[in-house]
């Protein structure tokens, strides 16, 4: 499958008004930022579990959680 298949543009892009293009760009940016935030949340949770279970210390990451 060609990589160009993933980068297709809407055939009506030139006929849409500037407000439609701006809304489409904004939706793409917001969805990308939401993905980054969710990725950070999952990474933080994985790190917290690694610290809590002692896996981080065995890997050489000297962290302590103040949870108990």
GUTI-15772 format. One line per field, with one value per residue: residue number from 1; residue in one letter; x, y, z of N, C-alpha, C, O, CB in turn. Coordinates in pm, whole numbers. Each point is the difference from the previous one (the first is absolute). Glycine has a CB too. Example, Ala and Ser with C-alpha at 12.3 -4.5 7.8 and 13.67 -1.06 7.14 Angstrom:
# GUTI-15772
num 1,2;
residuo a,s;
n.east 1319,154;
n.north -569,222;
n.up 780,-197;
ca.east -89,82;
ca.north 119,119;
ca.up 0,6;
c.east 90,-77;
c.north 120,109;
c.up 0,73;
o.east 104,51;
o.north -2,111;
o.up 66,17;
cb.east -293,67;
cb.north -115,-174;
cb.up 59,-232;
***
This chain:
# GUTI-15772
num 1,2,3,4,5,6,7,8,9,10,11,12,13,14,15,16,17,18,19,20,21,22,23,24,25,26,27,28,29,30,31,32,33,34,35,36,37,38,39,40,41,42,43,44,45,46,47,48,49,50,51,52,53,54,55,56,57,58,59,60,61,62,63,64,65,66,67,68;
residuo x,x,x,x,x,x,x,x,x,x,x,x,x,x,x,x,x,x,x,x,x,x,x,x,x,x,x,x,x,x,x,x,x,x,x,x,x,x,x,x,x,x,x,x,x,x,x,x,x,x,x,x,x,x,x,x,x,x,x,x,x,x,x,x,x,x,x,x;
n.east 84,151,117,-238,-207,76,-47,-343,8,-294,-1,-79,340,-115,-303,90,-82,283,-223,106,304,-59,-144,247,209,-171,-15,315,51,-199,129,300,-89,-145,273,158,-203,20,320,-2,-198,185,261,-135,-90,292,126,-206,72,312,-38,-182,206,278,-17,158,206,61,82,223,-305,171,-364,-54,-307,5,-181,135;
n.north -117,215,95,88,-171,225,262,-54,320,-59,-87,264,103,203,6,74,305,41,-171,-275,67,67,-278,-164,140,-56,-313,-25,142,-177,-274,91,73,-283,-148,164,-73,-310,2,130,-226,-239,128,34,-300,-106,169,-111,-302,51,110,-239,-229,141,81,260,-171,-202,262,121,143,100,3,12,-21,224,-316,-75;
n.up 0,-201,283,-218,196,228,-201,-103,-12,77,-336,188,55,-207,132,311,9,80,163,-124,64,304,51,-113,191,257,-51,-21,279,165,-98,81,295,42,-69,219,229,-57,9,291,111,-84,130,284,15,-61,239,212,-65,29,296,95,-78,144,-340,102,168,-242,-190,234,116,311,-46,316,-135,241,-44,297;
ca.east -84,79,-13,-84,-139,-31,8,-97,-72,-140,-10,-73,79,11,-133,-44,37,108,-47,1,140,49,-60,65,135,-13,-37,120,94,-56,8,140,33,-67,81,122,-36,-30,127,70,-70,31,142,9,-56,94,113,-44,-9,136,60,-73,32,143,67,83,125,83,54,93,-70,-24,-117,-88,-131,-46,-137,-18;
ca.north 117,121,98,109,-32,56,146,48,121,4,55,127,92,131,60,37,135,7,-44,-146,-43,32,-97,-130,10,5,-133,-84,41,-40,-146,-33,37,-97,-122,22,2,-138,-71,41,-59,-142,-11,32,-112,-111,33,-12,-142,-54,43,-65,-142,-17,-29,114,-4,-108,51,108,129,16,84,-43,65,34,-51,-92;
ca.up 0,-14,108,-49,31,131,-5,-98,34,-37,-135,3,83,-63,-10,135,40,99,132,0,5,135,93,-24,58,145,45,-10,104,130,14,22,138,88,-6,79,142,41,2,122,114,3,37,142,76,-9,86,139,31,4,127,109,3,20,-126,-38,75,-54,-126,30,10,144,28,107,0,134,16,112;
c.east 89,-21,-86,-148,-40,-4,-94,-66,-144,-11,-73,75,4,-136,-56,45,111,-44,2,144,59,-55,65,141,-6,-34,121,98,-50,9,145,43,-66,77,127,-29,-30,127,81,-66,33,146,19,-54,94,122,-38,-12,140,69,-66,37,149,75,94,134,92,60,94,-64,-36,-114,-78,-132,-42,-141,-15,93;
c.north 124,94,118,-27,57,152,58,127,-11,60,134,107,139,70,38,141,-3,-46,-152,-52,26,-99,-137,0,-2,-138,-94,33,-45,-151,-44,33,-95,-131,15,-2,-142,-84,35,-62,-149,-21,29,-112,-120,25,-14,-147,-62,38,-74,-148,-27,-31,114,-3,-111,39,118,137,21,97,-60,76,25,-48,-97,-108;
c.up 0,117,-44,28,135,-2,-105,50,-46,-141,-5,80,-60,-6,137,31,103,139,11,9,139,102,-15,60,152,56,-4,111,137,19,22,143,100,1,84,150,48,5,125,123,13,42,149,87,-1,89,147,42,10,131,116,13,19,-128,-41,72,-50,-136,20,3,146,29,115,-15,143,26,114,-1;
o.east 97,-109,-55,-80,-118,-56,26,-20,-32,56,14,-57,-17,-6,-90,100,37,81,34,27,75,73,23,41,80,54,18,59,77,31,24,70,60,13,37,78,42,13,63,70,24,31,76,57,17,50,78,40,24,73,69,11,40,120,105,104,122,100,57,70,-97,25,0,-1,23,-79,-112,-4;
o.north 8,8,71,94,30,61,108,19,-77,107,74,104,98,123,83,48,-105,-53,-55,-96,-83,-44,-69,-98,-68,-40,-81,-91,-53,-47,-95,-79,-34,-64,-92,-56,-39,-86,-88,-40,-49,-91,-69,-32,-67,-92,-52,-35,-84,-80,-47,-52,-116,-27,-23,29,15,-57,50,101,-58,118,-121,119,-84,70,-35,-85;
o.up 75,57,85,3,21,92,-53,120,-91,-25,-97,32,73,-4,9,-53,50,77,105,72,53,89,99,62,65,103,91,60,81,109,75,63,102,105,73,77,110,88,60,94,111,77,68,104,102,65,80,111,86,58,90,111,15,4,-60,-60,1,-42,-97,-10,49,28,21,-31,87,63,37,89;
cb.east -281,97,280,250,137,160,210,-20,243,-127,-12,-157,154,201,52,-91,-268,15,-177,-240,-50,-56,-240,-176,-4,-128,-252,-90,-7,-187,-228,-24,-37,-236,-128,15,-134,-241,-63,-4,-208,-203,-10,-77,-248,-128,9,-164,-247,-59,-18,-199,-236,-170,-302,-311,-242,-243,-263,103,4,216,-12,198,-87,227,83,-219;
cb.north -132,-32,-139,-47,-239,-261,-123,-253,212,-85,-307,-232,-289,-206,-217,-288,182,242,261,92,130,288,195,67,199,280,118,76,251,245,70,121,273,172,42,190,272,106,85,256,217,47,136,273,147,46,209,253,73,92,275,214,78,-51,-115,106,77,-111,-127,-237,42,-167,195,-169,-27,127,67,138;
cb.up 46,-305,4,-180,-158,11,128,-200,75,269,12,-54,5,-130,-215,129,-99,-207,-88,-207,-300,-152,-109,-273,-265,-119,-174,-309,-219,-116,-220,-307,-173,-151,-302,-265,-134,-189,-312,-204,-137,-257,-301,-161,-156,-301,-255,-133,-202,-309,-187,-145,-161,223,-9,19,199,165,-15,-93,-288,13,-262,187,-303,-67,-278,-86;
***
